[in-house]
Amino acid sequence: MTDNSLLSAVVGSVDPLLPELVEIRRDLHAHPELSREETRTTMVVSQRLAAAGVRVRPLAGTGLVADIGAEQPAYRVALRADLDALPVRERTNLEWASTNYGVCHACGHDVHVTSVLGAGLALRAQEERLREQGVAARLIFQPAEEVIPGGAIDVLEQGGMEGVDAVFAVHCDPSIEVGRVGLREGPITAASDRVTVHLSGRGGHTSRPHLTEDLTFALAKVITEVPAVLSRRLDPRSGLALVWGEVRAGMASNVIPSSGIVAGTLRMLDAEAWKSVGPLLEQVVHAVVSPYAVTARLEHVPGVPPVVNHPDAVDVLRQSCVGGGLEPVPTPQSLGGEDFAWYLTSVPGAMARLGTRTPGGRTYDLHQGDLVVDEGAVAAGARLLAGAVVADVIKAAASGDPGTTES
């Protein structure tokens, strides 16, 4: 029978790996790669796993899937990490700062990768016991989390989740102290889409706006009025936030341009409202610009639904925290988007917020070039995820899940 002795053994197998894991994390941090360009990152992970005798299957393009434990398991738990960095210039001055100018791990994916790698190597050290229980772990190193559509779709299309019974992941959280793990049942992130409004019209001289279709004025109305109208047409409990990040129109102060765009993200806390917002967004955009006679074209690219943590999976993470010497703490739902949500449409699972703030130290923000992560998070993430595999099997067996076995 799978019991707490295996949980202790797996978590204990992380500690001897920690010096190496920190070095790997620093190496990945120094060599960040953008979405779907993570060739070197994939190679580093693949070579280390292969050296440990782990079965590795590359994905098309970048990324890989690795399996540990029983080859035909009664129960399989997946751990997911995202490989990609962001097009952000690093400003940390660390010895292992990015050597790829204009690209850096400003979201902590280097920590995610190293945590899953460490968990996998610890599970590999106890592989015989996993096989005896008919249990397997799958490591998913996914490309392109930071873009739409995200790399989770690639993994699903290539069968990366076939035969998986549960899935877990972590995400760095600089607001939580290292050694603590933020847990939440139900939605923990938001739906996130990309929205671009293209306007075109008859331009002209700024001295004669009445003879033009004043595109710049109309663009300003889109920026302010579309979010305002949506907030009155949707239930406020849906938690909608339409925020613009890019505006482009014109090259001269005395010329009304003939084209322009505004682009941003549409985020929602409620999954059901998210599914139906598209037609309303189209209607509102055209209604806002119609008095100005410009032509509008909406480009609405659905991104990801909210990550909805399964209550049983959160219990598993809580048990793993206890077994790994970590402190579980409550955490709120955020408006951030995460394509880990797509995995949870197939199987139950959960994402935890991994504390990365040095106690008493500065609170950084994600997606900023000055992000500094307390490296104790590498150990915490590896312990949490390695323990989650065993804790999930224990919970499934206790609940009488027919997919689990006892010996």
N, C-alpha and C positions, 0 to 999 in steps of 0.2 A: 504493500500500500504506500502511495506517495504521502510523505509526512513532513513534519517540520525539520527533521534532520537533513533532508535533501535541500530544503530552503536555506538552512544555515550553511551547508556545504557550498552551495552555489554562490551565495553572497560572500562567503569567506574566500572564494576563489578569485574575487575581484582584486583584493588587496595586493597580492604579489604583482599584479599587472600595472598598478597605478603609475610608477615612474615612466614606463613605456607609453602608457596612454597619454600622459601629459605631453611627452615629446611628440607623439603622433598628432595630438591636437594642435600643438604649436606649428608643426610642419604644415598641416592643412590650413591653418590660419595665415601662414606666410604665403601660401600659394592658392588663393581663392579663385574660383572659376564661375562664370555666369551660367544661367540656366541652359541646360542641354549642351553645355560645353565642358562638363565636369569629367574630362578624360583622365587627367592626372589623379584627381581625387578618387575616382573609381579604381584606378590601377593600384593606388596605395592600399585601399581597403581590401581589394581582391587578393593582392599578393600576401598581405598579412594573414588573411583567413586561409588561403591555400597552404601557407607555411605551417599552419596549425592543423592541417588535415581536414579542413571544413569543405564540404561540397559547395561549389560556387557555380552559379549560372548567370552569365552576363545578360543584361537586357539590351535590346536594340538601341543603338546610340550610346547612351551613358547609363550608369546605374547597374545594380546587380541584385540578385536574390541568392541567399545562402541557406542551407538546411543543416540542422544539427539534431542528432537523436535518432529515433526509430525511422527507418526508411518507409515503412507503411504504418504510420502511427494511428492509434485510436483517437488521439487528440493532439492538435497542433496549435501553438500560440505564435503569433507573428509580432515582431518588433520592427517599427519603422523609423528610419532617419531620412532627412532631406539633405542633399549634397550641395546645393547651389548657394552662391554668394550674391551680393547686390552690387549694382553699378554706383557705388558710393566710395568716395576717397577717404581712406583711413587717416585719422588724426590722433593716434594714441601714442606714437613714439616708442612703442614696445620693441624689444629686441627681435621679436618674431612678428612684427607688423607686416602687412601685405607688401609683397614685392611686385604685385600686379597693379600698376597705377590706375586709380579710378575704380578699383574693384576691391571689396572687402567683405569679411564675414560680420556684417553689422546686425545680423539677426541671430547669431549664435548657432548656426547650422554646423559649424565645426565641432561644437560641443555635442550636438545631437548625434553626429556621426560617430564620434569617439565613444559616447555613452553606449550606443548600440553595439559597436565593435567590442568594447570591453565586456558588455553583457554576453555577447556571443562567445568570446574566448573563455569566459568563466563557465558558461554552459558546456562548452566543448570539454573542459577539464572534468566535468561530471557526466560525460556523454553515456558511459556504460550504464549508469543508474537511470538515465532518461530512457534508454532503450529497454531496460528491464521493465519499466512502467508503460511501455508503448506510447511514449510521449515524444514530441518533436518541437523544435523551435525553428521559426523561419525569420531570417533577418532580411529586411527590405531596405535597400539603400536607393532611395528614389531621387531621380533628377527633377529639376524645374518646379520646385514648390512656389517660387516667387513670381510666376507668370500665369497668365490665363490663356488657354486651359492648362492646369497644372499637371505635373508629371505623375500624379496618382492615377490619372486616366490611362497613361501609358502602361503603368504597372498592371492595372486591372485588365487592360486589353491583351496583355502578354501572359495572362494566367498567374500573375504573382500572388493572388489571393486564393487560388484553387486549393481546396482541402484545408483551409484555415478555419479554426473554430472561434478564435478571439484575437484581437489586435490591440497593441498598446504603443504609445509614443510619449515623448516629452517635448516641451517647448520652453526655452529659456525665458525667465521672467526677472528682470533686473530690479523689480520692486520687492522681491521676496529674498530674504537672507539665505545664503548658501547653507545647506543642511536641512532646509525646509522645503516642503513640496505642496504646492497649491492644488487642492482637489475640489471638484464640484460635480454633483450629479445633474444630468440634463444638459442643456445648452451651455457651452463654455466659450464659444466664439460666435461670430455672426456670419450671415451670408454676405458675400462680397462680389460685386459685378463691376465691370468696366463700362463707363458711359462716355460717349463722345457725341457732341452735337456739331454738325457741319452747317454753316450758314453761307448762303451765296445771294448776291443781289447786285443791282446797278449801283456802282460806286460813283464818285464825283468829287467836286471841290467842297471843302468844309464851309465855304461861304454860301453854298446853295443846297443845304440838306433837303429842302423840299423837292428838289429835282432828282433826288437819289432815293434809293432804298437804304436807309441809314443802318447799315449792317452793324456797326460798332455799338450803336445805341441798343439795337435788338439783342446783340450778344450780351450786353450788360443786363438786360432784362432776363435773359435765360439764366444768367449766373445767380440773380437774386430771386426771381419769381418762381422758377421751376421747383426748387426745394421748398419754398413757402407754400405753393399750391399743393404739392404732394403731402405736406404735413397736415393739410386740412381735408384731404381726400382719403387718407388712410387712418385706420385705428391707431391712435398714439402709442398703444401698447406694442405695436409692431417694431418700434424702435428704429425707424428709418433715419438714415443720415446720408444725404447726397452732398458730397464735398468736392469742390473743384481743385485740381492741382496744376492745370495747364490752360493757358489762354493765349491765343495767337491771332492777331489781325492787324494788318497794315504795317507800313514801313516809314510813313511820314506824318507829321502832326497836322498837316493841312490837306490831307487826302482821305476821303472816306473809302475804305477798301471794298473790293467786290467779293471777298471771301474771308472766312475766319472760322476758328474752331474753339470750343471749350471742352475740356476732358477732365474726368475725375472718377471717383468711385461711389457706387451706391451700396450702402451696407444696411442690413436689417437683422434684428434679433429674432424675428419670428419666421420660421421656415414656410408656413402656409401662406403668409402674406407675400413672401419673396417669390413664390411660384406664380403669383398672379399680378405682379406689379408691372410687367412689361407693357401690356396694352395701355394701362393708365399713364405710364411715362410717355409713351408715344403721343397720346392725346394731349397731355399737358404741354409738351414742348411745342406742338403745332399751334395750340391755342394761345400761348404766350407770344409767339412771334407773328401771328397773323395780322395784327394792326399795322405792322411795319412793312408788309408786302415782300419780305425776304423769303427765300426758299430754305427750308430746314430739312436736314437728313439726320436721323437719329441712328447711331451705332451703339446698340446695347448688347454687350457680350456677357451672358451669364457666367459667373465664375464658380463659386462653391457655396453649398448650403452651410448652415451652422454645424459645427462639431457638437454632436449630442452624446454625452457620456452616458453609458449604460450604468444603472445603479450597482449591479453586481460587479462590474468591472472596476468601479470606483472603490468598492469594498476590497477588491483584490489589491489595488494600489495602496490602500490604507494598511493592509496586512504586510505588504512588502516594505512599506516605510518602517513598520515596527521591527521586522526582521533585519532591515538594513541600517538601523540606528538613525533613521531620519524622522523628522517631525512633520506630520500632515497638518496643513492649515487650510481654512476655507479660502476660496478665491472667487471673485465675481465673474459674471459673463462679460466678455469684452466685445468691442466692435471689430476687432481684427478678424481677418479671414484666414482659413487654413484648409488646404485640400486633403488633409487627413480625414475630413468629413466624408469623402467618397468611400473610404474603406468601411466606415460605419454604416453605410447603406447595404453592405453585404453581410457583415457579422457584428456581434456586440464587441464593445471595446471602450477604451477611454484614453484621453490625453491628459497628462499632468503638467502643471506649471513648475518648472525646475528652478529653484532659487539660485541666483547668480550674484547677489549683492554681498560684498564683504561686510560682516557685522560692524556697524558704526561707520561704514564707508559711504561714499557717494552713491546716489541712485541715478543710474544712467537710463537712457531710453533706447529702445530698439530702432533699427534703421537709421542710426546716426553714426557718423564716422569716428566718434570718440568712445564708442562702447568698449568697456573693459569688463571682462568676466572673471569672477573669482574661480580659480582653477580647481577648487574643491568641488565645483559642480560636476566635473568629469567623474569623480569617484561616486558622488551622489547619484548621478544619472545611471551609471553602470550598475550600481547596487540595486537601485529601484527597478530597473527593467529586467535584470537577471532574476531578481526575486519575484517579479510579477509573473514570469512564466510558470514557476513552480507554485506560487500561491494560487494562480488561476486553475491549475490542474487539481490542487487540493480542494478548492471550492467546488469545482465541477464534480469531483468524485463524491464529495459530501452531499451534494444535491441529487445524486443518482443519475447524473447525465449519462445516457447510454453510450456516448462517445468516449468515455473514460474507462480505464481498466484498473483493477487492483491485483496485486500479486502477493 
